[in-house]
Amino acid sequence: MGAGHSHTPQGHADPTPQALVARKKANLILAAILIPLTLLTLVAMALLWPSGSKEGITLASPYAAAPGVTFDTGKIQRVVTGSCMDALAPEQAGTDAAPQQGSECTFAFTDPDKGGNPVKVVINPDVAKSHGVKAGDNIRYLNLSKVQGAEAQGTPAYVFVDFVRTLPIIFLAVLYAAVVIAVARWRGLRALIGLVGAYGVLVSFMLPGLVEGKPPLLLALVGSTVIMIGVLYFAHGFSARTSTALLGTMFGLAITALLAAWATDAANLAGVGSHDSATLANISGNISISGIILCGLIISGLGVLNDVTITQSSAVWELWELAPETSARQLFTSAMRIGRDHIASTVYTIAFAYAGAALPVLILVMLYERPLGDALTSAELSEEVIRTLVGSVGLVLAIPVTTLIAVLVVKATGIKALGGVAGTARGTGGSTAVVPDADPDVDSDDAFAAAPAGRRGRRAAARD
């Protein structure tokens, strides 16, 4: 019974010559589109590569210490509150620079990491009020004890600068990496390495290019495309589904870039509401604040755009593997039902992510009791609003385009045997299981094992 059926060792039906030709043709079409785009991107990157020169930049770094001043670290032993006059030496009292009588300051007795007696560090009033300091905190402070004339000017010898956050950040980074690798295994590890490479492109190419006045739109498009090519293929492997996701990502990236370029000009985003932007505008004539905003609008949507395209591409493949006889129209409709749910959740994700980052500004707007329309179009909030809208439009349009490309590719590369079934494998008890052909480019993690027997398969088994 059924002895005449031949199967591969894994139980997959051998591909038909027509299917092999279709698969090769689809892969060639993907390669014909992506290879020239990749080469063009790399050439543009080479032409736009910054020289690294900082000529014409005049920047007084707040982290540069004056002669005799050092940045030291230490651990707080105890915290006390007392008169601000206690921060001064006796000879400083009564000078014009001395604090007023009755004013209170917070002091942290700190053991220096480099050794020596505990020092009395003055804590900034805003830090003492908003967060506070406590025994056991590691802090960085300004050591002015060796500066000549500092005491005569009424300056405390030790002034709080910042907290030392090295250990908590390292702990969270290790925890994050461990969780990602434990759940996603090698693919998670590759994604983490790809993230490091992406930040390498950002730091070595895009940021210096903006400082040197390179065209921000081209800089953002080229840098973002290079990041997406590297991240997608490195994390997900070279496969038809990854190439499909990359095409959808490039489409969404192009839409986002065009909208960002238009919105930056039409909405007159000048960055005047940001202290950091004002600082950048004053250090060099080559730096364009609107160009930085434009670049930021494009970069901010990369992660979510990558997420929706790779998820949508994978959804099409999984749906087809469950029912390889499904028509292209039905496959597209089913995948778009998933895509619509993804659109809704992703729009919320973007909106709340930006709202969380802008909470201090939102609170101030609420306290000012400004009309909602005025607040949303103000210099403080308009950039966040436009970033949300531009990124959302790009990712929403990328979903149907990615779905359509994925459907076309998966139908072209799929195996079509007699009766429209992908292939058959004889199981125990004479049952027949439908087994879709595995794409040789897809990782083993993505290989589909076996689908339940279809109606035609059961009838064929009964006849045998």
N, C-alpha and C positions, 0 to 999 in steps of 0.2 A: 504493500500500500504506500504509494507515494515514493517508491524507491527511485523513480526516474528524476526526482528533483535534485538539482545540484546547488550548493550554497557555499559561501565563504566560511572560514573557520569561525568567524564571529556571528554567523547567522544572517549576514546581509546578502541581498541579491547582487549579482554582478551587474555593473552599469551597462546599459545598452550603448551601442556605438553612437546612436543619435543623442543620447544624454551626455556622453562625453564630449561630443562636438558642441552641444549647447553650453555646457559648463565652460569649456575652453573659450568659447566666443564671449560669454559674459565676463569672464575674468580678463580677457584681452580688452574689452570695452572699458572696464574699470581702470585697468592699468593705463590705457590710452588717455584717460581723463586725468588721473591722479599723478602720474609720473611727470608730464609737462608742468602741471601746477606746482608740484614739489620743486622741480628744477627752477622754475621761474621765481618761486619764493626764495630759494637759496641764493639765486643771483641778486635779487633785490636786497636781500639781507647783507650780502657782501658789499653792495654799492652804498647801502645806508649805514654800514658799520661805523660807529663813532671812533674818533681818533683818540679819545681819552684825555685830550687837553683841557685844562681848567683855566685857560687864559681869559682874562676879562672878568673873572668871578671874584668879587670882594665880599667875603663872608666872615663875620666875626663869630666864631663858634662859641656858644655858651659853655661848651665842655673843655675849652682850652684854658689851662690854668696860667695865671700870671706868675711872674718870678717870685719864688718863695711860697706859692700856694700849692697845696697837694689835695688830691681826692683820696680820702682814706675810707676804709670800711671797718666795721666793728659790730659787736653784739650788745644790745641794750640790757643792762642789769636792773635798772629801776627807773621809774618815771616820776617826776615831781612837778608841782606847779608853784610858781613863786613870782615875785616882782621881777619885771624885766630888767631892773637895775642890777639884779644879781648876775646877769650875763656879762657885766662890764667890770673891769678892774677898778679898784678904788679911785685911781687918778682920773678915771673917765667920768665919774659922776660929776654932774654940774656943767658938762660941756654942752654945746649947742646940739650935738648929734645924739646925746643921751636920750633914752626914752622918757616919756612923761611919768611922773610919780603916780602910783596907783595902777598902772597897767600891768597885766599879768601875762606871763609866758610859760610855756611848757618846756621842761628840760629833761633830757634823757642822759643818764650817766652810762657811758658806753665804754666797753673794753675794746681797745683797738686790736685788730687782727694782727698787726705787726708787732704787738707787745707794748708794754709800758703801763703806766698808771691809767685808771679810768678818766675819761674826759667828759666835760659837761657840754652836751650838744644842744643848741637851741632849735626847737622844732617849729617849723613854719605854722603860723596861726591857722591857715586853711587846712593843712594836713591834720593838725590837732583837733580841729572842729569836725571835719568830714569823716575821717577814718580813725584818727588817733594812733598812738604808738603804745606798745606794751613791752614788758620784759620778755626777752627772748627773740625780739625782732632783730634781723640783720639789716643794717642801714649803711648808706654811703653818705659821708659828710665832708664838708669843705674845711680844710685845716688852714686857718689864717694866723696861727700862733707865731709863725716865723716871719710874718710880713711886717716890715718896719713902717710905723706910722698908723697901723690899723687900729690900735687901741686909742690913739689920739682922735681918730675919726668916729669913735663910738661904735666900732664894728666888733661883734662877738668873735671870740677866737675859734669857735667850732659851730658850724651852721649845717643843719640838715639839708641834704640834696635829694635823696631818693631811697627807696627800699631796695635791698638786694634780693632779687627774685629768681636767682639761678636755679636753686634746688627745686622749687615748685614747678617751674617750667620744664626742667629736665624730667621730672617725675611724670608730668602730664604727657610729654612727648613720648616717653618710653611706654607709658600705658596705652596711648593712642596707637602706636606702632604695633604693640603686642596684640591688641584687640583686632586691628585690621588684618594682621598676618594670621591670627588664630582662626578668624572667620573666613577670610578670602584666600588664605594660603599663599601660594606663589604669586598669584595674580595680585593679591594685596601688597606683597613685597615689591613687585614691579611697579605698582601704582605709586608707592611711596618714593621709590627711586626716580620715577618719572616726575613727581612733584618737585623733587630737588632740582632736576634738570630744568623744569619750567621756571623756577625762581632764578636759576642761573641765567636763562635767556632774559628775564626781566631785569636783573641787576646789571648784567654785562652789556646788554644791547639796547633795551628800551629806555631805561632811566638815563644813561649817559647821552643817548640820542636826543632826548627831550632837553637836556641841559645845553647841548650844542645847537639847538634850534633846528633839528631835522624835521621834515614834514610830519606832523603828528598823526595824520590819518594813515599815511603809508607805513609809518613806524608801528602803529597799533595793529594794522592789518597783517603786515609781514611777521611781526613778532608773535602775534596771537596764532597765526596759521602754523608757524614753526612749532609752537608749543603744542597745539592740538595734534599735529602729525606725530610728534615724538611721544606724547602722552598716550594717545589712543593705541598706536601700534605697539608701544613698549608694554603697556598694561594688558591689552587684550589680544595681542598677537596679530600676525598677518593672516587675515581671513577676509572672505567676501563680506561678512556681516560688519567687520570693523571698517572696511573700505566704504561700505554703504553709510555707516554712521559718520565717517569723516566727510563724505560728500554733503550730507545733511548739515553737519556742523559748519562747513565752509559756506553753505548757502545762508544759514542763520547768522553767521559772522558778517557776511557781506551786507545783509539787511540791517543788522545792528549798526554797522559802521556808517552806512548811508544815513540812517535816521539820526545817529549821534552827531554826524557832521551838520545835518540840517538843524537839529534842535539846538546845538551849541550856538549857532549863529542867530537863529530866529528868536531864541529866548534870551539872547545877550548874556550868556553865562560867563561872567568875568571873574568870579572867585573873590569878589570884594568882601564877602562876609567871613572869610577865613583868615586868621592871623598868619598861618603858615604860607598861604598863597601870597599875602602881602610881603612876607619876608623874601620869598623866592623872586617876586617881581623886582625887588630892590637890589638883588645881588648880581644880576646880569641882564644885559639888554637882549640876549639871545633866547631867554626863557619866555615862552608864551603861556600865560596862565590858562587862557581858553584852550590852547593846544593840550595842556596837561589834563584839563577837564574832559576834553574829547577823548583822549587816550584812556582815561579812567572809565568813561562810560562804556567803552568797548571791552576793556579787560574785566570789568566787574561781572559781566555776563558769561564769561568763558566756562566757569565751573558748572553752572546750571545748564547751559547749552549743551555741553558735553554729556551731562547726565541724561537729558531727555533724548538725545539722538542715539546714544548707545543702548539705552533701555528700549526705545522704540524699534530699533533694528533687531535686537534680541527677541523682542516680542513677536515680530513677524516670523522669525526663524522657528521659534517654539510653536507657534500656532500651526505653521506648515508641517512641522514634524509630527504633530498630533493628528493632523488630517491632511496628508499630502495631496488628496484628490480635490481639495477645495479650489474653487475657481479664483482667479486673480481679484475679481470684484468682491467676492465674499471675504477673501483674505484681507483686503484693504479695509473693508467695512469693520471686520472684527478687530483688527489692529487699531483702527482709529477710535473704537470705543475705549480701548485701553489708553490711547493717547489723550482723549478728552479728560479722563480722570487725572492723568498726569499733568495736563495743562492747569486744571483747577488747583491742584495741590502745589504745583510749582509757583504759580502766581502768588499764592499766599506766602510761600517760602521767601520769595524775593521781597515782597512788601514788608513782611515782619522783620526780615533781616536788616533792612535799611532803617525801619522804624526803631529797632533796638539800638542801632548805632547812633541814631540822632535823638535819643531820649532827652539829653540835657536841653537841646534846642527846643524840642516839643514842649517841655515843661515851661521854659521861658515864654514861649508863644502863648501857652495857656494862661500863664500869670499876667501877661500883658493884655489879655482879653481882646485880642485883635480879631476881626472878622475872618472866618475860615478861608474865604477866597483870597484875602490879602496875605494870610499866613502861608498858604500853599504856593503862592507865586512870589514870595519874598526871596531875597538873596540868601537867607539862611536855609530855606527848605526847598527852593525850586530845583536845585541840583539833585537832591535826593529823589524828588518826585519824577523828574525827567529820567534819571537813571533807572528807576523802577519801570516806567512806561516803555522806554527804549528797549531795555533788556527783555521785557515781557513780550513785546511785539516780535522781536527776533526769534525767541524760543518757540512761541506759538506757531509762527509760520514754518519753522524748521520741522515741526512734527509731521504734518501731512506730506511735506516734500521727502523727508527721510522714509516715511512709511511707503510712499509710492516707489521710490528707488529700491527699497528692500523687497517689495513685492515683485517687481520686475526681475530683480537679480535672482531671488529665490526660486521663482518659477522657471527661469532660464537654466539654473544650475541643478534643479531637482531631477530625480530619476523618474521616468514615466514608463511603467511596464504595461503589460496587457491589462485591459480593464481600467486603466487609470490609477492602479495601485503601485506604490513605489517599489515594493518587492515583497517576497514572502519567505518566511522561515518556518520549517516544520518543527512544531513543538511536541512535547510528550502527549500521548493520548490522541495523536492525529490532528490536533488543532492547528490552525494556521494563524500566524501573527504578522501583521503589517509592520514592516521595518523600513523607515525612510533611509535613503542613502545618506551616509555621513559625509559632510563636506570635508575633504582631506585638509583644508586650510584651518579648520576650526579646532581649538584646543580640545583635548580629551575631556575636560570638564564639561564641555558643551555637547558632547556626543549624546544622542538620544538612544536609549536602550531598546525598547520595543513598545509598540502600541497594541492595544487589544485587537483581536481579530475583527475584521469588518464583515458585513453581510455577504459580500461576494466571496471572501476568503472561506467563510464557513460552508457556503454552498459548494465551493470547489473541493473542500476537504470531504464533504459528504459524497460527492461524485466519485472521488478517488477510492 
